[in-house]
Amino acid sequence: MGMTYPGLMEMFVPVGPKRTFEGAVTQIAEQIRLGELSEGDRLPPERELAAALEVSRATLRDAVRVLADAGVVTVRSGSAGGTFVASGYVPYELLRSKTEMRLGEVAGVLEARRLFEPRVAQLAAANAREADFLLMQETIDAQKAIVAGGDVSANLDRFLQYGAQFHARMASATGNTTIVSAMRMLLREIEAARSMTIRETPFVPDFTIKIHEDTLAAIRSADQRRVDVVMDEHLSAMERAWERQTGGRLVRPIPDFLRPVAERGRVETAG
C-alpha cells in the first residue's frame, strides 16, 4: 500500500480553461498594476502574446475583453491598431480572486517578506542609478497628490497601487531580473495580506509616504546599515498590525543571521 503524506493534496491546484483564462487576465493586469506597463503602451500582437502566455488566441481574446470591460485596456482596429493600456490604474477587485488568503496565512507572507525585502533594498542601494531613484520618487509624488486631493479613502486602492509600484521599482533598481520576478510574486501576496490588515487597523497615509521617503533616502545614501534600519521600520508596520489582530508574534527585529555578511563577520571576529 502506498504511503500518504499530510498536506500533499495542497500542492495541487485546479487546471483547465477557467484557470488558464484567469491566469491570462492576472498576468496582464499585474504588469499594469505594478507599473511595468503604462497608459498608452501597446501590448504585443495577439499571436505573440498568446504564445508567451501559452494560451489559445480565443482564451486571450476573452481575457482582453474582461480587461477592456474594466477600463484597463482598449482595443483599436486598423493598421495602427492593437491592444493598448487605457489606464495605469487596475482595480484590486480584478485580481482579488487570485489573491484571497486566510488571516493565518498572512504570517507566512510577512516572514517571507522579512527574509527577502531588506536584502533587495540593500542590493538596490549598491546598484541603483539616478533613473531608478526618479521612478521611485514618482510613486511617492503620486501618493502625495492623492493626499493633497483630500479624500484618500475614496482613492485608497489607487494609493496602495502606487505603494506596490514603489516596491517593484526598488526591486528593478537591483538590476537583477530574477529578483524582479520574485518581488512581483511576493507583492501579489503582500497586497492580499495588506487588504486584510487594513480592515481592522486604521490606515495612516502620511506614515506610508514618510517611510517610502526614508527608504528612498537610505537607498540613495548607499549606507547599508541605514537601509537595514529603515527597512526594519518599514516592514514592522504590517507585522505589528497582524500581531494586534491575532495575538501572535513574529520575529522582529532582524535576527543576526539575516544581517549583512560583513557586519556579522565583524561581530564574530570581535568575539
C-alpha positions in Angstrom: 0.0 0.0 0.0 1.4 3.4 -1.0 2.3 6.0 1.6 0.2 9.1 2.1 1.7 12.4 3.1 -0.1 15.1 5.1 -0.7 18.2 3.1 0.2 16.5 -0.2 -3.1 17.5 -1.9 -2.5 21.1 -1.0 0.4 21.1 -3.5 -2.0 20.6 -6.4 -4.3 23.3 -7.9 -7.1 23.1 -10.4 -6.2 23.2 -14.1 -8.2 23.8 -17.2 -9.7 26.5 -19.3 -11.0 28.5 -16.4 -7.7 28.8 -14.7 -5.9 29.4 -17.9 -8.3 32.3 -18.7 -7.9 33.8 -15.2 -4.1 33.4 -15.4 -4.0 35.5 -18.6 -6.1 38.2 -17.0 -3.9 38.2 -13.9 -0.6 38.4 -15.7 -1.6 41.3 -17.9 -3.3 43.2 -15.1 -0.5 42.7 -12.6 2.1 44.1 -15.0 -0.1 47.2 -15.4 -0.8 47.5 -11.7 2.9 47.3 -10.9 3.8 50.0 -13.5 5.6 47.6 -15.8 3.1 48.6 -18.5 1.9 52.2 -18.6 -1.0 54.1 -20.0 -0.6 54.2 -23.8 1.7 51.2 -24.0 0.8 48.7 -26.7 0.6 45.0 -25.8 2.4 42.5 -28.0 0.4 41.2 -31.1 -2.2 38.7 -30.2 -0.4 35.7 -31.7 2.9 36.5 -29.9 1.2 37.3 -26.6 -0.9 34.1 -26.7 2.3 32.1 -27.4 4.1 33.8 -24.5 1.2 33.1 -22.1 0.8 29.5 -23.6 -2.9 30.1 -24.1 -5.1 29.9 -27.2 -5.8 33.1 -29.1 -9.5 32.6 -28.2 -8.7 32.5 -24.5 -6.5 35.6 -24.8 -9.4 37.4 -26.5 -11.6 36.6 -23.6 -9.1 37.9 -21.1 -8.6 41.1 -23.1 -12.4 41.5 -23.1 -12.5 41.3 -19.3 -9.7 43.9 -19.1 -11.4 46.2 -21.6 -14.7 46.0 -19.7 -12.8 47.1 -16.6 -11.4 50.0 -18.5 -7.9 48.7 -18.2 -7.1 48.2 -21.9 -8.7 49.3 -25.1 -8.7 47.5 -28.5 -8.2 49.6 -31.7 -8.7 48.3 -35.2 -6.9 49.2 -38.4 -3.3 49.1 -39.5 -2.2 51.0 -36.4 -4.5 49.1 -34.1 -3.9 46.6 -31.4 -4.5 46.3 -27.6 -3.3 49.3 -25.6 -3.2 50.1 -21.9 -6.1 52.5 -21.4 -5.4 53.2 -17.7 -2.5 52.8 -15.4 -4.9 52.0 -12.6 -6.0 48.4 -12.1 -8.8 47.9 -9.6 -7.7 45.4 -7.0 -11.0 43.7 -7.3 -9.9 42.5 -10.7 -7.1 40.4 -9.0 -8.8 39.6 -5.7 -10.0 36.1 -6.8 -6.3 35.2 -7.3 -5.0 36.6 -4.0 -7.5 35.7 -1.3 -6.0 34.2 1.8 -6.9 33.4 5.4 -5.6 35.5 8.2 -3.4 32.7 9.4 -1.6 32.7 6.1 -0.6 36.3 6.4 2.2 35.3 8.9 3.9 33.3 6.2 3.8 36.2 3.8 5.2 38.6 6.4 8.0 36.2 7.3 9.0 35.7 3.7 9.0 39.5 3.2 11.2 39.9 6.2 13.7 37.4 4.8 13.7 38.9 1.3 12.9 42.6 1.0 15.6 44.1 3.2 18.2 42.4 1.1 16.5 43.7 -2.0 16.8 47.2 -0.7 20.5 46.7 0.1 21.2 45.4 -3.4 19.3 48.3 -4.8 21.4 50.7 -2.7 24.5 49.1 -4.3 23.3 49.1 -7.9 20.6 51.8 -8.4 21.1 54.6 -10.9 19.6 58.1 -10.9 16.8 56.9 -13.2 15.8 54.3 -10.7 15.6 56.9 -7.9 13.4 59.1 -10.1 11.0 56.3 -10.8 10.7 55.5 -7.1 10.1 59.2 -6.4 7.3 59.3 -8.9 5.3 56.8 -6.8 5.8 58.9 -3.7 4.7 62.1 -5.5 1.6 60.3 -6.8 0.7 59.3 -3.3 1.2 62.8 -2.1 -1.1 64.1 -4.8 -3.9 61.8 -3.6 -3.5 63.0 0.0 -3.5 66.6 -1.3 -6.8 65.9 -3.0 -8.3 65.5 0.4 -10.1 62.1 0.1 -7.7 59.3 0.5 -10.5 56.8 1.5 -12.1 57.2 -1.9 -8.8 56.6 -3.6 -7.3 54.1 -1.2 -6.8 51.3 -3.7 -5.1 53.7 -6.1 -2.9 54.9 -3.2 -1.9 51.3 -2.4 -1.2 50.6 -6.0 1.5 53.3 -6.0 2.9 51.7 -2.9 3.2 48.4 -4.7 4.9 50.2 -7.6 7.4 51.7 -5.2 8.5 48.2 -4.1 8.5 46.8 -7.6 10.7 49.7 -8.8 13.0 49.1 -5.8 13.4 45.5 -7.0 14.1 46.8 -10.5 16.8 49.0 -9.2 18.8 45.9 -8.2 19.3 45.2 -11.9 18.5 41.5 -11.3 15.6 40.1 -13.3 15.3 37.1 -11.0 14.7 39.4 -8.0 12.2 41.4 -10.0 10.2 38.2 -10.8 10.4 37.1 -7.1 9.3 40.5 -5.9 6.3 40.5 -8.3 5.1 37.2 -6.8 5.7 38.5 -3.2 3.9 41.7 -3.9 0.8 39.8 -5.0 0.7 38.1 -1.6 1.6 41.3 0.3 -1.3 43.2 -1.3 -3.7 40.4 -0.2 -2.2 40.5 3.3 -2.5 44.3 3.5 -6.1 44.2 2.4 -6.8 42.0 5.5 -4.8 44.1 8.0 -6.4 47.4 6.8 -9.8 46.0 7.6 -9.0 46.1 11.3 -6.2 48.7 11.5 -6.6 52.5 10.9 -4.6 53.4 7.8 -2.3 56.3 8.1 -1.2 57.5 4.6 1.2 60.1 6.0 3.2 57.3 7.6 3.3 55.3 4.3 4.6 58.4 2.4 7.2 59.1 5.1 8.5 55.6 5.3 8.8 55.4 1.5 10.7 58.7 1.5 13.0 57.4 4.3 13.5 54.2 2.3 14.4 56.0 -0.8 16.8 58.3 1.0 18.5 55.3 2.6 18.9 53.6 -0.7 20.3 56.8 -2.2 22.8 57.1 0.6 24.2 53.6 -0.2 24.7 53.2 3.6 23.8 49.5 4.1 23.3 49.9 7.9 20.9 52.8 7.3 19.0 50.7 4.7 18.8 47.9 7.3 17.3 50.2 10.0 14.8 51.8 7.7 13.6 48.5 6.2 13.1 47.2 9.7 10.8 50.1 10.5 9.2 49.7 7.0 8.2 46.1 7.5 7.3 46.3 11.1 4.1 48.3 10.5 2.2 45.4 8.9 3.8 42.9 11.3 2.5 44.9 14.3 -0.9 45.1 12.7 -1.1 41.3 12.2 0.1 40.8 15.8 -2.6 43.1 17.2 -5.3 41.2 15.3 -4.1 37.7 16.1 -2.2 37.9 19.4 0.6 36.1 17.6 4.3 37.0 17.5 6.6 37.4 14.5 10.4 37.5 14.5 11.5 41.1 14.9 13.9 42.9 14.7 16.1 41.2 12.0 18.0 38.4 13.6 21.7 38.3 13.4 21.9 35.6 10.7 19.9 37.9 8.3 22.2 40.9 8.8 24.8 41.7 6.1 27.6 39.2 6.0 30.3 41.9 6.5 28.6 43.1 9.7 28.1 39.6 11.0 31.8 38.9 10.3 32.9 41.8 12.4 30.8 40.6 15.3 32.2 37.1 15.0 35.8 38.4 14.8 35.3 40.5 17.9 34.0 37.5 19.8 
